[in-house]
Amino acid sequence: MATGTAKGAAPPPPPPDPPREKKCPPPRAPGWIVTFADLATLLMAFFVLLLSFSEMDVQKYKQIAGSMKNAFGVQRELRTLEPPKGTSIIAREFSPGRPTPDPTKDIRQKTVDENRQTLEFTDARIQEARREAVKLRRLLQQQIRQGLVEVEQREGNVIVRVREKGSFPSGSAELDPGFVPVLETIGKTLEKTEGRIVVAGHTDDVPVHGGPYRSNWELSAARAVSVVHELLARSAIPSKRVAAEGHADTQPLVPNTTPENRARNRRVEIIIQK
């Protein structure tokens, strides 16, 4: 029997392609991940709102930071009298050489007192006191030329020094009526200032003989009280800002060696403390 393809017959069709494998879609995320993402987003929005509504107290933050420094910082240093000595099998003791300072190893902690005034704060108070002293000198320039008062600026304080001449009779604590307008001018100026006002009375070292006062202590205190009463009566200064002191002859400006020096030491000082 003859095999093969008859001449003129069509060739057989090609074999069909193998079936393609269907690709499965990647596995989906678990169902709880959507809820977790929503929860995390809501929490983030909640804390962002809290942060935007909050107000930071800078003063309290500084106090807390200072307390943390005091709690965890180095509080003290203990100095040794001599360097430590070591022992070994070869040598029982030795003297160590002079150490070379190394800036990378010299690290120290220190605590800072947060309540201490800074230089900027102190300078601002000194400038303010200087301006107030200039203003008082301008208002009292006539009395200054007459030698009745002096205006001095010391650190952050302003001192208005009232001389005994023209203000008090000798050995008396009653103000001269002619000096009342001067105190009224001083009181009107002190209304616009800030700080504590201390009125201090001073005398010389000559003891008091007779009269209503037993000693210079009583005389100096009585003069300070007289000035306080007049200042409060002639101005709107709150009484809680004012204090009266009597120092007798314990704080002289100059030695009590001459009549002129004693006259200078008899005074009442109005001190504006910043």
Helices and strands as residue ranges (DSSP letters): H 32-53, H 58-72, H 119-139, H 141-145, E 149-154, E 157-163, G 177-179, H 180-190, E 196-202, H 216-234, G 239-241, E 242-246, H 259-265, E 267-273
